[in-house]
Each structure stands twice: as C-alpha cells, then as structure tokens.
Amino acid sequence: MTTTVETPSEHFVPGNLPTHLQHYINGEFVDSIGGKTFDVLEPVSNQKYATAAAGQAEDVDLAVAAAKQAFTAGPWPKMLPRERSRVLHKIADIVESRDDELAYLESYDSGLPITQAKGQALRAAENFRFFADLIVAQEDNAFKVPGRQLNYVNRKPIGVAGLITPWNVPFMQESWKLAPAIAAGNTVVMKPASYTPLSAVLWPEIFREAGLPDGVFNLIFGSGGIAGDYLVKHPDVPLISFTGDSSTGATISTAAAPQFKGLSLELGGKSPAVVFADADIEAALDATVFSVFSLNGERCTAGSRVLVQRDIYDDFVARFAQRAKNIVVGLPSDPATEVGSLVHPNHFDNVMNYIEIGKTEGRLLAGGGRAEGFPTGNYIAPTVFADVSPDARIFQEEIFGPVVAITPFEDDAEALTLANNTKYGLAAYVWTSSLKRAHNFAHAIEAGMVWLNSNNVRDLRTPFGGVKASGLGREGGYRSVDFYTTQQSVQITLNESHSPKFGSVADAAVSGDS
C-alpha cells in the first residue's frame, strides 16, 4: 500500500495569490488586446484559482516589437559584459532571497513536492550566477599570420530570442534559457506553459529590481497553438529555444525552417537505466527509484525504463517494487511528501490511460491507479510494471509520470540493443563496477547524456541535449553562448594588400588609345 500524508482539506495555499495574471510588455503589465483569458487550475483540487491573459497574434506582435526596439535602440546589447554580469548577479541574489516564496508558489501551481521545489529555486539562482561569470570570462579565437594578417572572432548578440518553456519545474527551466539569452546581450519574449504560469509573473519584479532595462524581457501567456506558434513564425524573432514534447518540437522545426531560424529543441525522453549484476545494488536502487519518481515522474531525463541483468533481476524487481510502495504520496506543501499531484487533469488522464495499457503489457507490482486517500486531484500511486517487452507501448512511449517499466537482459549485447531500442535518445544511466564496461557501454548508447554509477547531477559547464527524437542542438556552458550569439570572423591586413590587378592592363590600353 502506498503511504499517504495529510488530507486534501489541509492543503496549504500561499498568501497574496494573484487572481489574474497579465502579460508583461516593455516594462508594463497589460491584458490581451482582445481581452481573452484562460483559467488556471491548482492540481490538488483542480479548482480555478486565477485567470490569465490569453495571448493572440497582436499581443505577440507588441511583445516582439518591444524586444526588437530594446535590442536595436536600447542600452542592453551595447553594455560591457561586466555591466551585464552585475545585473545577472543581482538577479541571482534576489532569487535566492525569495527562495521560500518561489518554492511555495511553484509547488502550489505545479503539484511538485515542496522540498523538491526549493531545490529548483536555488538552481535557478545558480543558473544566473553561472552565466554572469561566464559572459565575463569568455574568450574566443584569434589567429596571426606574422607580418601579413590578423584574424579574430567577434561574438555578437543576435536579436530577439523566443523562449518557450515547459510546465515541469517551470521557474528553473525558464532561468535556464533566460540567463544565457540576456547575458549574451539579446532581448527576449518568453511564453511559459499555460498549465503553470504562476511563478513566471515573478520575473518582471525581479528583473526590475535588478536593473534590467525595459523591453529586454517580455512575457506572453497563452496556448502553444496560438501564442507559441505565432512567436515561432514571427519574422523578427531569429532564435527559438523550446523545451517540450517531441511532436511539438517537430512542428516548431517545420514552422521555423523557411526563415532559417536558430533552433534549440530539448524534447522528450524514454531513458534507460541499465543495471548490471556487478553493480552496487543498493546505490542502483536508490538512484533508479529516485530517477523515475522524483518531480512526480514529470521529468524529461527520468530513467523510466530500468533494464536489469537476469542474474539479479528477481531480487532487484522485488526490492524496487517495495520501495515504490513505501513512497510517501501527499500534499505538495508537506515536507514529508515524495510524490505530489500531477500538474493538470488532462495530464492525469493521459498517464492513467498508459497505466491501463501497461496492465496488458507487463506484470503490475505496485500502484496501478489513483493514490489511496486522495479521491480528488491528480494523484497517481507510484506504479511499477515488470517483465515488459521491448515492443510494449509503456517501453517505447514517454509517459511523463510516476510509472516505470522493468525489463530483464542476459548480456551486454542485449542490454545495448534494449537501451537503444526507442526513438528517443536524451539520457542514459549505467550501473556496473567494471570501468571498462562502463565507458564502452556509455560510448555505444544513443543518448546525448550518460551517467555512470551516478544519479542525474550535471555540471553547468557541460552540454545538455539529446539525439534522435529527443532534440536538436545543445545548451549549457559555452554551448549556450554559441547558440545565443553569432560568430563573426574579422580579417585585418597588416601589410600591403596583395590583390590580383584584374583589368589593370586593359585600363591602361584604353587610356592610351584615347
């Protein structure tokens, strides 16, 4: 039986919740021109707690125009890196000072357990601090041909960056894109996910306090199909950074192609966690259980396919299932909660549908439906399916919830085949005591990121992204600077220019004839 805490009647509601969320354009909060709105639900009760302005094409036009004006005529792109760095450090200081407030808003809006939400707020501050330092320390290539030529690379901000962010850990994900985009000198129009708009409204206040000029940051709420689609297609937005599902990423790629926009697409995943018989089993259990059930299972890098060597399979599966049954499901605001409420009733229905499919495709060992003690809201018990075939839908398709598929393998060759047997390639996890196997296996896995005997802990200097249907491009560290800047090659002649004298003889002949 899944452990539960509290009761729905004790749900914590943060103070001073806004009842209406507005766009933020050129330093001012505004409603949609046509007055359209949408309802915002909190996931514990699925009751409306606010309305939000629903951006239309004309609203996106205003935001893009403000961002373009701030880029072409404003001070931000022309400021020295050190000056921009000071503003980013102030942003980080403010975010850190408001850690508790941010965490409770994020938890309330998304259903994320409060202890995990607090960690995300601190990571958001660290993102700004990291790029504040990086933009000052960055260097680029210079080449000299002695006595003849000097060549150097001039990095420049590109213009208006369109940032489309997801609903899982939204504030941190927004910081991940905002920090490098503005650090590099660009201006931005950000469209957060419509399921979780609450924490996004804090950015204008934070940026204003830190001294970011008006127009550098612009915020548009609304649906991906309207506001997001128009932002992607807008001719004055040369850069699009998107995090979300693979089908939407494919649509964005097609829409952006005619204008040759710069694209960074961080998409879906169905990441394998491969556990060999010689692994540290206790450590592997800790990591694999946490990987798929933390953040309510709503994480792109979740190790949602656990591949276990046959020698240890039965014992590992039994212990994994017992761990899942002991997970504390509860109210997001309770510090004891390990799995909270899924973000939205639509997503709840989608995950529940996959669970019903899984009952025909694997052996159900834990969970399998709504969490006990929570008759309302988007609560799902941590669910474990064993003996899952590689052609099963729950093996192949991203569920994005607290659901795991466990599959046995015999040897390295079969493990690699299983690990690579999906359309996705975002992350992978390998557990083994053999150093040789760990590296060789990691190199052969089709994944943008691999963790060896490690949980999902990433140095901010390293690239983040996937292969196959998991994305296009990389962000993180200097890769983010690469994406948000254009690299201009400048050549200077240090001696006489040795250009061939085309036409000089003919010119002389013509001159003589006259």
Backbone torsions as a table, in degrees:
resi	resn	phi	psi	omega
1	MET	NA	136.5	178.7
2	THR	-74.5	132.2	178.3
3	THR	-72.7	136.9	176.8
4	THR	-124.3	159.8	178.5
5	VAL	-132.6	151.0	178.3
6	GLU	57.1	-171.3	174.9
7	THR	-136.1	157.0	-178.1
8	PRO	-55.1	-26.7	-178.9
9	SER	-69.0	-16.0	-177.9
10	GLU	-96.9	13.8	-176.5
11	HIS	-59.4	129.8	-178.9
12	PHE	-81.0	133.4	176.9
13	VAL	-117.2	119.7	179.7
14	PRO	-59.9	150.4	177.5
15	GLY	-75.8	157.9	175.7
16	ASN	58.7	36.6	175.8
17	LEU	-66.8	133.0	175.3
18	PRO	-70.7	148.3	176.8
19	THR	-100.4	-10.2	177.8
20	HIS	-147.6	130.3	-177.7
21	LEU	-107.9	131.1	-177.8
22	GLN	-112.5	158.0	170.4
23	HIS	-64.6	163.0	175.1
24	TYR	-129.1	110.2	-174.1
25	ILE	-131.0	122.3	176.8
26	ASN	54.8	41.0	175.3
27	GLY	84.7	8.4	-179.3
28	GLU	-132.5	143.5	172.4
29	PHE	-82.2	128.9	-177.4
30	VAL	-141.0	152.6	172.0
31	ASP	-84.9	169.4	174.6
32	SER	-63.3	144.5	-177.6
33	ILE	-56.7	-41.7	-179.6
34	GLY	-86.1	0.5	176.7
35	GLY	79.2	9.4	-177.8
36	LYS	-72.9	145.7	179.3
37	THR	-138.5	168.3	170.1
38	PHE	-138.1	158.4	-178.0
39	ASP	-84.5	144.0	176.6
40	VAL	-113.9	126.2	-177.2
41	LEU	-105.6	148.0	169.1
42	GLU	-99.5	139.6	-163.9
43	PRO	-78.7	-12.3	179.1
44	VAL	-73.0	-39.9	-179.8
45	SER	-112.6	-13.9	-173.4
46	ASN	60.5	27.6	175.3
47	GLN	-93.2	147.6	176.0
48	LYS	-69.5	131.0	174.9
49	TYR	-118.2	-10.5	-179.9
50	ALA	-161.2	164.6	166.6
51	THR	-112.4	158.6	177.8
52	ALA	-134.6	145.5	176.1
53	ALA	-61.1	132.9	-179.2
54	ALA	-100.8	105.2	-175.1
55	GLY	-66.5	137.0	174.9
56	GLN	-116.5	-179.2	-176.4
57	ALA	-56.2	-41.0	-177.0
58	GLU	-67.6	-30.2	177.4
59	ASP	-72.2	-40.0	176.0
60	VAL	-63.2	-39.6	177.7
61	ASP	-57.1	-43.9	-179.9
62	LEU	-64.2	-43.2	-178.6
63	ALA	-66.0	-42.7	179.7
64	VAL	-66.2	-39.8	178.6
65	ALA	-62.3	-40.1	178.4
66	ALA	-65.4	-43.1	179.6
67	ALA	-66.0	-39.1	179.6
68	LYS	-66.4	-41.6	178.5
69	GLN	-63.5	-41.4	179.2
70	ALA	-65.9	-28.3	179.5
71	PHE	-79.9	-43.1	-175.0
72	THR	-81.5	-31.6	-174.7
73	ALA	-121.2	-10.3	-176.4
74	GLY	-86.8	173.1	-176.0
75	PRO	-80.7	-22.1	-167.9
76	TRP	-58.0	-52.1	-177.8
77	PRO	-64.2	-23.2	-175.9
78	LYS	-91.7	-8.1	-178.3
79	MET	-69.5	150.6	175.5
80	LEU	-65.0	147.4	178.3
81	PRO	-51.0	-38.7	179.5
82	ARG	-63.2	-36.9	178.9
83	GLU	-67.5	-43.4	176.7
84	ARG	-65.4	-36.5	-179.9
85	SER	-60.1	-40.7	-179.9
86	ARG	-61.0	-39.6	179.7
87	VAL	-66.5	-42.6	179.7
88	LEU	-64.4	-38.3	176.6
89	HIS	-64.6	-37.0	176.3
90	LYS	-64.0	-39.8	177.0
91	ILE	-59.0	-46.4	179.7
92	ALA	-61.2	-41.1	178.9
93	ASP	-61.1	-43.0	-177.8
94	ILE	-67.3	-43.8	178.7
95	VAL	-59.4	-44.8	179.0
96	GLU	-62.6	-38.5	-178.4
97	SER	-68.9	-20.8	-178.2
98	ARG	-110.0	25.6	-174.0
99	ASP	-53.8	-50.5	-176.6
100	ASP	-64.0	-44.4	179.9
101	GLU	-60.5	-48.0	-179.8
102	LEU	-60.3	-43.2	-177.1
103	ALA	-63.6	-43.2	-178.6
104	TYR	-69.6	-36.6	175.3
105	LEU	-64.7	-44.1	179.8
106	GLU	-62.9	-43.9	-179.5
107	SER	-64.3	-43.7	-179.4
108	TYR	-63.7	-40.6	-173.8
109	ASP	-78.7	-31.7	-171.8
110	SER	-111.8	-15.9	-175.6
111	GLY	85.7	5.4	-179.4
112	LEU	-71.2	134.9	176.9
113	PRO	-56.3	139.8	-170.7
114	ILE	-60.8	-37.0	-179.7
115	THR	-64.5	-35.6	178.1
116	GLN	-77.3	-31.6	176.8
117	ALA	-65.2	-37.3	179.2
118	LYS	-63.6	-39.3	177.1
119	GLY	-63.3	-35.5	-179.4
120	GLN	-69.4	-36.3	179.0
121	ALA	-64.1	-41.5	178.7
122	LEU	-66.5	-36.6	178.3
123	ARG	-66.4	-34.5	177.4
124	ALA	-61.1	-43.5	178.1
125	ALA	-63.4	-40.5	-179.5
126	GLU	-64.8	-33.4	176.6
127	ASN	-59.7	-44.7	179.1
128	PHE	-67.4	-40.5	-179.3
129	ARG	-65.6	-39.2	-179.6
130	PHE	-61.7	-48.7	-177.3
131	PHE	-75.7	-24.3	172.4
132	ALA	-61.8	-40.0	178.2
133	ASP	-75.8	-40.5	-174.6
134	LEU	-65.9	-37.1	-175.6
135	ILE	-68.4	-25.3	176.6
136	VAL	-82.2	-37.2	-174.5
137	ALA	-84.4	-12.1	-173.7
138	GLN	-61.5	145.9	175.7
139	GLU	-136.4	165.8	179.7
140	ASP	-143.8	178.0	-171.2
141	ASN	-77.5	144.3	169.8
142	ALA	-140.1	135.8	-177.5
143	PHE	-128.9	138.0	-178.6
144	LYS	-123.9	130.7	168.6
145	VAL	-101.9	106.0	-168.9
146	PRO	-51.4	126.5	177.5
147	GLY	75.4	-1.8	-174.5
148	ARG	-125.6	-48.2	-171.1
149	GLN	-156.0	147.1	172.0
150	LEU	-121.0	132.5	179.3
151	ASN	-125.3	134.1	176.6
152	TYR	-144.9	162.3	-179.9
153	VAL	-102.4	126.1	178.7
154	ASN	-107.4	112.1	177.6
155	ARG	-87.3	134.4	-179.2
156	LYS	-133.9	144.7	171.3
157	PRO	-63.2	154.2	-171.4
158	ILE	-94.2	-38.9	-177.2
159	GLY	150.5	-132.9	-178.2
160	VAL	-86.9	122.5	176.9
161	ALA	-101.3	127.0	174.8
162	GLY	-92.4	118.0	-176.4
163	LEU	-112.8	117.4	-179.2
164	ILE	-116.0	114.5	-167.7
165	THR	-112.2	156.4	-174.9
166	PRO	-89.6	175.7	-178.0
167	TRP	-92.7	-9.1	176.5
168	ASN	-89.7	134.1	-171.7
169	VAL	36.9	59.7	-168.6
170	PRO	-62.2	-42.9	-175.5
171	PHE	-63.5	-43.2	178.6
172	MET	-65.5	-42.8	180.0
173	GLN	-63.5	-36.6	177.4
174	GLU	-64.9	-42.1	179.9
175	SER	-63.1	-33.6	-179.1
176	TRP	-60.4	-34.3	179.4
177	LYS	-93.3	-41.0	-176.9
178	LEU	-62.1	-45.1	-173.3
179	ALA	-59.0	-53.4	179.9
180	PRO	-70.4	-32.4	-178.3
181	ALA	-63.1	-48.2	-178.0
182	ILE	-81.5	-28.2	176.6
183	ALA	-59.8	-37.9	-178.9
184	ALA	-75.6	-8.3	177.7
185	GLY	102.7	5.5	177.5
186	ASN	-79.8	169.1	166.9
187	THR	-111.7	161.3	-171.9
188	VAL	-136.6	153.1	163.5
189	VAL	-122.5	117.7	-177.4
190	MET	-108.6	132.8	172.9
191	LYS	-118.3	104.6	178.6
192	PRO	-77.1	165.7	178.2
193	ALA	-63.8	141.8	-177.1
194	SER	-71.3	-20.8	177.6
195	TYR	-69.1	-32.4	-171.6
196	THR	-133.8	69.4	-177.2
197	PRO	-87.8	-8.5	-165.5
198	LEU	-62.9	-52.0	-174.7
199	SER	-68.1	-22.6	-179.7
200	ALA	-63.3	-28.4	-177.9
201	VAL	-70.7	-10.1	177.3
202	LEU	-80.7	-22.1	-177.8
203	TRP	-59.4	-45.5	-179.5
204	PRO	-56.2	-43.1	-179.9
205	GLU	-65.2	-42.3	179.7
206	ILE	-64.5	-46.8	-178.7
207	PHE	-64.8	-39.9	180.0
208	ARG	-63.8	-44.3	179.4
209	GLU	-63.5	-34.3	-178.6
210	ALA	-79.2	-13.7	177.9
211	GLY	96.8	18.9	175.6
212	LEU	-71.4	128.2	-177.0
213	PRO	-62.0	149.9	176.3
214	ASP	-58.5	143.2	177.4
215	GLY	91.1	-18.5	178.6
216	VAL	-70.0	-38.0	177.3
217	PHE	-117.6	128.7	177.3
218	ASN	-134.3	140.3	-172.1
219	LEU	-123.5	127.2	178.3
220	ILE	-126.3	124.5	173.3
221	PHE	-92.2	160.0	176.7
222	GLY	143.4	-177.3	-176.0
223	SER	-81.6	155.4	175.4
224	GLY	-66.7	-34.0	-177.7
225	GLY	-69.8	-22.6	-179.3
226	ILE	-111.4	-70.4	-176.6
227	ALA	-65.3	-45.0	-179.4
228	GLY	-65.4	-43.8	-179.3
229	ASP	-62.5	-42.3	-178.8
230	TYR	-69.6	-35.4	177.0
231	LEU	-63.4	-41.6	179.2
232	VAL	-62.1	-39.4	-174.9
233	LYS	-87.0	-6.3	-173.2
234	HIS	-65.7	130.1	-176.0
235	PRO	-68.3	-17.4	-179.6
236	ASP	-98.0	14.8	178.7
237	VAL	-120.2	95.8	-175.4
238	PRO	-80.9	-13.0	-177.1
239	LEU	-126.1	135.3	174.2
240	ILE	-129.9	123.1	171.6
241	SER	-115.3	122.2	-174.1
242	PHE	-130.1	136.5	169.5
243	THR	-123.7	125.4	-178.1
244	GLY	172.5	-158.2	-174.9
245	ASP	-79.5	160.5	-172.0
246	SER	-68.2	-35.2	-179.6
247	SER	-65.6	-40.8	176.2
248	THR	-66.5	-38.3	177.1
249	GLY	-59.6	-40.0	178.0
250	ALA	-64.9	-39.5	177.7
251	THR	-63.7	-42.9	178.8
252	ILE	-63.4	-42.8	179.8
253	SER	-59.3	-42.9	178.8
254	THR	-66.2	-41.7	-177.9
255	ALA	-68.5	-33.7	-176.2
256	ALA	-83.6	-21.1	-173.0
257	ALA	-57.9	-43.2	-177.1
258	PRO	-61.2	-24.1	179.7
259	GLN	-102.5	5.9	176.8
260	PHE	53.3	44.5	-179.2
261	LYS	-73.3	152.4	169.8
262	GLY	-73.2	130.0	-176.2
263	LEU	-124.4	135.5	168.0
264	SER	-127.2	113.6	-174.1
265	LEU	-121.1	111.0	175.3
266	GLU	-106.1	108.2	-166.0
267	LEU	-112.6	-152.8	-170.7
268	GLY	-75.2	174.9	179.1
269	GLY	-153.4	155.6	171.6
270	LYS	-142.4	66.5	-163.4
271	SER	-76.0	136.6	177.6
272	PRO	-86.2	143.4	167.8
273	ALA	-116.6	110.4	-172.5
274	VAL	-100.1	119.9	-176.5
275	VAL	-115.6	111.1	177.7
276	PHE	-86.4	160.6	-175.6
277	ALA	-64.0	-24.1	-178.9
278	ASP	-91.2	11.2	-178.6
279	ALA	-74.8	161.9	167.7
280	ASP	-74.2	98.6	-169.5
281	ILE	-63.1	-40.4	-179.0
282	GLU	-63.4	-44.5	178.7
283	ALA	-65.1	-39.1	179.3
284	ALA	-65.2	-38.9	176.3
285	LEU	-63.1	-48.5	178.7
286	ASP	-53.1	-48.2	-173.3
287	ALA	-72.2	-43.3	-176.2
288	THR	-71.2	-36.4	176.7
289	VAL	-66.3	-45.5	179.0
290	PHE	-63.4	-40.8	-174.2
291	SER	-60.1	-40.8	-174.5
292	VAL	-91.5	-22.2	-175.7
293	PHE	-107.1	-15.6	175.2
294	SER	-68.4	158.9	-175.9
295	LEU	53.9	30.6	-179.1
296	ASN	62.2	18.4	-176.0
297	GLY	78.4	0.6	-177.3
298	GLU	-93.1	67.8	-179.4
299	ARG	-142.7	136.8	-174.4
300	CYS	-68.0	-27.9	-177.3
301	THR	-95.9	12.7	-179.1
302	ALA	-58.0	135.9	174.3
303	GLY	-80.9	73.6	-170.9
304	SER	-84.1	-6.3	171.1
305	ARG	-118.4	110.8	179.5
306	VAL	-102.0	117.0	-178.8
307	LEU	-105.3	121.4	-171.0
308	VAL	-124.4	132.9	179.7
309	GLN	-64.3	141.2	-171.2
310	ARG	-56.6	-34.6	-176.9
311	ASP	-58.0	-31.3	-176.6
312	ILE	-117.1	6.3	-168.8
313	TYR	-58.8	-54.1	-173.6
314	ASP	-60.7	-44.7	-179.4
315	ASP	-66.2	-43.4	-178.2
316	PHE	-63.4	-45.4	-178.8
317	VAL	-61.5	-43.7	-179.9
318	ALA	-62.6	-43.9	-179.3
319	ARG	-69.3	-37.5	177.6
320	PHE	-62.4	-46.5	-179.2
321	ALA	-62.6	-39.4	178.5
322	GLN	-64.7	-40.2	175.7
323	ARG	-58.1	-45.9	-178.2
324	ALA	-61.4	-39.1	179.3
325	LYS	-66.6	-27.4	-177.9
326	ASN	-88.3	-5.5	-179.1
327	ILE	-62.8	136.6	-179.0
328	VAL	-82.9	111.4	174.4
329	VAL	-97.8	128.3	-177.0
330	GLY	-164.9	-168.0	179.4
331	LEU	-67.3	140.0	-178.9
332	PRO	-56.7	-30.4	-175.9
333	SER	-80.3	-8.8	-178.2
334	ASP	-85.9	124.5	-179.4
335	PRO	-60.2	-20.6	-180.0
336	ALA	-80.4	-15.4	-175.8
337	THR	-68.6	133.3	175.6
338	GLU	-105.9	-32.7	173.4
339	VAL	-128.7	124.9	-179.1
340	GLY	-102.2	-142.0	-177.5
341	SER	-97.9	139.2	174.1
342	LEU	-63.2	161.7	-163.2
343	VAL	-69.1	-32.9	-169.4
344	HIS	-157.0	149.9	-179.8
345	PRO	-60.5	-32.3	177.6
346	ASN	-63.9	-42.5	178.8
347	HIS	-69.8	-38.5	175.2
348	PHE	-55.1	-47.4	179.9
349	ASP	-62.2	-38.5	-179.3
350	ASN	-65.7	-44.5	179.5
351	VAL	-66.6	-41.3	178.6
352	MET	-62.2	-35.6	177.0
353	ASN	-63.1	-41.6	177.3
354	TYR	-64.6	-36.0	178.5
355	ILE	-63.6	-41.4	177.1
356	GLU	-63.8	-39.2	175.1
357	ILE	-62.6	-42.9	-178.9
358	GLY	-60.4	-30.2	-179.9
359	LYS	-65.6	-18.7	176.2
360	THR	-98.6	-4.4	-173.5
361	GLU	-119.1	-12.0	-177.7
362	GLY	-153.0	176.4	179.4
363	ARG	-92.8	113.0	-177.4
364	LEU	-75.7	120.6	-177.5
365	LEU	-114.1	-18.0	179.6
366	ALA	-157.1	150.1	176.9
367	GLY	68.3	-137.1	178.5
368	GLY	106.8	10.5	179.2
369	GLY	174.6	-156.3	-179.7
370	ARG	-64.4	141.2	178.8
371	ALA	-65.9	137.2	-179.6
372	GLU	-64.7	137.3	178.6
373	GLY	92.2	-2.0	-180.0
374	PHE	-129.6	80.3	-176.7
375	PRO	-71.3	-15.1	177.9
376	THR	-126.5	171.4	-177.9
377	GLY	82.3	-176.6	-171.3
378	ASN	-103.6	51.3	-175.0
379	TYR	-93.0	125.5	175.9
380	ILE	-124.6	132.9	177.6
381	ALA	-69.9	136.8	175.4
382	PRO	-50.8	125.1	-167.2
383	THR	-118.2	131.9	-176.9
384	VAL	-124.1	124.4	172.2
385	PHE	-115.2	130.5	177.1
386	ALA	-110.6	167.6	177.4
387	ASP	58.5	40.0	-176.0
388	VAL	-86.2	128.4	179.8
389	SER	-74.1	146.9	-179.7
390	PRO	-65.1	-13.7	176.7
391	ASP	-95.8	2.8	179.1
392	ALA	-70.7	149.0	179.0
393	ARG	-64.7	-36.7	-179.4
394	ILE	-73.4	-11.8	172.3
395	PHE	-87.4	-34.3	-171.1
396	GLN	-94.5	-30.6	-168.3
397	GLU	-107.7	143.7	179.4
398	GLU	-73.3	123.9	-179.6
399	ILE	-96.4	-36.5	176.3
400	PHE	61.5	46.2	177.5
401	GLY	-156.6	-176.6	-175.5
402	PRO	-78.4	62.3	-176.5
403	VAL	-135.6	130.5	-178.6
404	VAL	-127.3	144.9	174.5
405	ALA	-113.4	126.2	-179.0
406	ILE	-113.2	132.6	-174.0
407	THR	-135.8	137.3	179.3
408	PRO	-85.4	158.4	171.2
409	PHE	-143.3	159.2	-176.9
410	GLU	-92.5	-48.9	-172.2
411	ASP	-143.1	-178.6	-176.9
412	ASP	-58.7	-41.7	-176.8
413	ALA	-62.9	-44.5	179.3
414	GLU	-68.1	-38.7	178.7
415	ALA	-59.8	-42.8	-179.7
416	LEU	-66.7	-41.1	177.6
417	THR	-59.9	-45.6	179.1
418	LEU	-65.2	-42.8	-177.6
419	ALA	-60.6	-38.3	-176.4
420	ASN	-90.3	1.9	-171.7
421	ASN	-90.3	50.9	167.4
422	THR	-145.0	168.9	178.1
423	LYS	-76.0	-11.6	-175.8
424	TYR	-92.3	163.9	177.3
425	GLY	-163.1	54.9	-177.9
426	LEU	-89.8	-63.4	-176.3
427	ALA	-131.7	164.7	174.0
428	ALA	-154.3	152.3	-178.7
429	TYR	-131.6	133.9	-177.8
430	VAL	-127.7	130.4	180.0
431	TRP	-121.2	113.2	179.9
432	THR	-163.2	153.6	176.6
433	SER	-92.4	-2.9	-179.7
434	SER	-90.2	114.0	179.2
435	LEU	-62.8	-41.6	179.8
436	LYS	-61.6	-48.2	179.2
437	ARG	-62.3	-43.1	-176.2
438	ALA	-57.2	-48.9	-177.4
439	HIS	-70.7	-45.3	-179.4
440	ASN	-63.5	-39.5	179.1
441	PHE	-67.0	-42.6	179.0
442	ALA	-59.6	-42.4	-178.0
443	HIS	-67.0	-26.9	-177.2
444	ALA	-89.1	-15.8	-179.9
445	ILE	-73.7	137.6	177.7
446	GLU	-86.7	83.1	-178.2
447	ALA	-151.8	145.3	178.9
448	GLY	-73.5	-23.4	-178.3
449	MET	-141.2	137.0	179.3
450	VAL	-132.2	133.2	174.9
451	TRP	-110.9	126.3	179.2
452	LEU	-104.2	118.4	-178.8
453	ASN	49.4	43.6	-173.8
454	SER	-151.7	150.9	171.3
455	ASN	-84.6	-178.2	-174.9
456	ASN	-76.4	79.0	176.1
457	VAL	-121.9	119.4	-173.8
458	ARG	-121.7	130.7	172.1
459	ASP	-68.4	133.8	-176.9
460	LEU	-65.0	-13.7	178.6
461	ARG	-79.6	-14.3	-174.2
462	THR	-92.0	156.2	-178.9
463	PRO	-74.2	144.9	176.9
464	PHE	-119.3	130.4	177.6
465	GLY	159.1	175.1	-175.0
466	GLY	-131.5	-178.9	177.0
467	VAL	-119.3	174.7	-178.6
468	LYS	54.4	-133.4	-176.0
469	ALA	-77.3	4.2	-178.9
470	SER	-91.0	-0.1	172.4
471	GLY	146.6	-179.2	-176.8
472	LEU	-141.8	125.4	178.4
473	GLY	86.7	176.9	-179.0
474	ARG	-137.7	143.3	168.1
475	GLU	-126.3	167.6	-175.5
476	GLY	112.0	129.3	178.3
477	GLY	59.0	-139.0	-178.2
478	TYR	-67.7	-20.6	177.8
479	ARG	-64.9	-33.2	175.3
480	SER	-67.2	-41.8	177.4
481	VAL	-62.5	-40.0	176.6
482	ASP	-58.0	-44.0	-176.3
483	PHE	-69.1	-40.6	-173.6
484	TYR	-91.2	9.7	175.0
485	THR	-133.6	158.9	170.0
486	THR	-105.3	143.6	-176.0
487	GLN	-106.1	108.4	-177.0
488	GLN	-99.8	128.3	178.6
489	SER	-92.6	126.3	-177.9
490	VAL	-118.6	128.0	179.3
491	GLN	-116.8	135.0	-179.3
492	ILE	-126.5	127.5	176.1
493	THR	-81.4	128.6	-178.3
494	LEU	-98.2	-6.6	-179.5
495	ASN	-136.2	-165.5	177.5
496	GLU	-62.9	142.9	176.8
497	SER	-75.7	124.9	-177.2
498	HIS	-101.5	65.2	179.4
499	SER	-89.0	137.1	173.3
500	PRO	-56.9	139.9	-174.7
501	LYS	-91.8	67.8	178.1
502	PHE	-59.1	132.1	173.7
503	GLY	80.5	-2.5	-175.2
504	SER	-68.0	-38.6	179.4
505	VAL	-67.1	-43.5	-179.9
506	ALA	-63.6	-38.1	178.9
507	ASP	-62.6	-40.8	-179.4
508	ALA	-65.8	-40.3	179.7
509	ALA	-63.4	-42.6	179.2
510	VAL	-63.3	-42.7	179.6
511	SER	-61.1	-39.4	179.8
512	GLY	-67.0	-38.2	-178.7
513	ASP	-64.6	-29.3	-178.3
514	SER	-78.2	NA	NA
